[in-house]
Amino acid sequence: MSESQPQPPRDLPGGLRLTIIWLLIGTAVFLGIQAMMSQAERSRFSFNAASGAVELRRAPDGHFHWPGRLNGVDVVFMVDTGATSTAIPRELADQLKLREEGRVTSSTAGGVVNGTWSRADLVLEGGPTVERLRVTVLPRLEAPLLGMDVLSKMRFTLSDGMLRLQPGPPP
């Protein structure tokens, strides 16, 4: 009767080993790029606690973006002084489980669109907090828009690619 000897672990086949290595490299590159993009986003936003001023630097897409939260979910809003009200994509409203409260027709840069409206709690980093803000929900909106319903309660100036917002109504 022969005793069975423990077998040494088998190495992974060469192709599988190479695939795993490339997946690890790809993951590391992806995470590195995500970290750099996150850092770039943070560097476009600053808050001066002493003056209460928020400064937003123009992003590569030509717009100003203001991080905040909608019903506790992190959202980056595109500042849109041409928008009467704050608007969000349908997918975000579904994610937030917002209850439809009515129907709206909105004139947008792309034409007239039908949507709905709901209410949500808005908190902007360094900026105002608005409870139960009426938000327009549009089906094909690409990004959340921060409209004049919120911005009109602030003073803002634009100079050299920097949008500076301060508490209080415009003069």
N, C-alpha and C positions, 0 to 999 in steps of 0.2 A: 504494500500500500504506500503510495507516494503522497507526501504532503504537498499541497499546492503552494507554490511560492507566490508572494504578492507581486503583482505585475507593476512595473513602473508606469507612471501616467504617460499616456500617449500625447505627443505633440499635436497641435492643431495642424491640419493640412495647410500648406503654404499659401494657397489662394485665400482661404478663410482668414489666416493671420494677417495678410496684406490688406484685406477688406476691413478688418477691425482697426488696424492702424490708421487707414485713411478716414474711417468714420470718426475716430478720436481726434485726428487733426482737423477735420471739417467742423466738428463740434466746438473745438477750442477756437477756431477762427470765427465761427458764428457768434459765440459768446463774447469774444473780444470786440467784434464789430458792434454788437448790441450795447456793450458797455460804453464804447466810444460815442455812439449815437445818444445814449442816455446822458452822458456828460455834456455833449454839445447842446442838448435840449436844456439842461440845467443852467448852462452858461449864458443862455439867451434870456434868462429870467433872473431878476434880482429884486430884493425887497429891503427898503430902508426903514427899520422899525421906528427910528426917531421921528422921521417926517411922515411915515405912513405911505411913502411913495413906492409904487411898483414900476420897475423899468423893464420893458420888453424890447429885445433887439430883433430886428427884422431877420427872419429865417431865410434859408436859401430859396424857398419857394416864393419869396416876396411878401409873405404875410407875417403877422404877429400872432404868437401862440401863447395862451395863458393857461397854465396847469391848474386844475381844481378837482372837485369831486361833485358828483351828482348822485344824490341818495347814497352817499358813502363810497361810490365807485370812482376810481381815478379816471379822469377825463382831461384831455388837452383840447381847449377850445381855440378856434381860430377867431380872432377879434375882427368883427365885421361891422364897421360904423354905418354901412349901407343897409343893414338888416334891422327892421323895426323890432323884431323880437328874437329871443334866443331860440335856436332850432337845433334839433338833433336827428340823426338818422333813425329810421324805423328799427334797425337791428339793435341799436343801443336802447331804445325804448322797450323793446322786447326783453333784452337782457335785464333791464331794471324792473321789469314787470309793472310798467306804468299802466294805469287804468285810463283808457280813452274817455275824455270828458266832453268831446264835441268835435265837429268837423270844421276844417278851414280850407280856404283857397288862398294860395300865396303866389305873389308875383316874384319870380326869381330871375337871376341872370339867364337861366335856360328857358324861361317862359313861365306860364301859369301852371301850377301844380296843385293837386288836391292832397290834403293831409288831414291830420287830426291834431288835437291839443290835449295835453295832460298837465299835471302838476308834479314838480320835483323840488327837492331841497338842494340849493346850490351853495357851494363854498369855494371861493377862489383863493389860491395861495396869496397871502398878504393883502387880500382885497375883501370885498363885501361878502356877506352871507345873506342869502335870500331864501326864506322858507316858503314853500309852496309856490315857487315861481311857475308861472304859466309858460310852458315850452311848446313850441310847434314841432310836430313830428312829421317828417317828410320821408317818403318812400325811397328816393334815390339820392339823398343827400350824402356827400362823401365824408364830411367831417362835421363835428358839432360846431355851431356858430354862436358866438357870444354877441348878442344884439344890443341895440340902443335901450331896450327896456332895463338893462343893467348898467350899461356904460353911461347913460345920461345922468346917473346919480354921482358921477365922478367928473373931475377936471382932468383933461388930458392935453398933452402937447406932443408934437412930433418934430424931431430935429435929428439930422444926420443918422437916419436909420434906427432911431431909438424912440419908442413910444413911452412916455412917462405919464402914469395915472396916479392921481391923488384923491383922497377922500373929499367928499363935498361936491355940491352941484357946480356946474360950469358957471363962470362969472356972467 
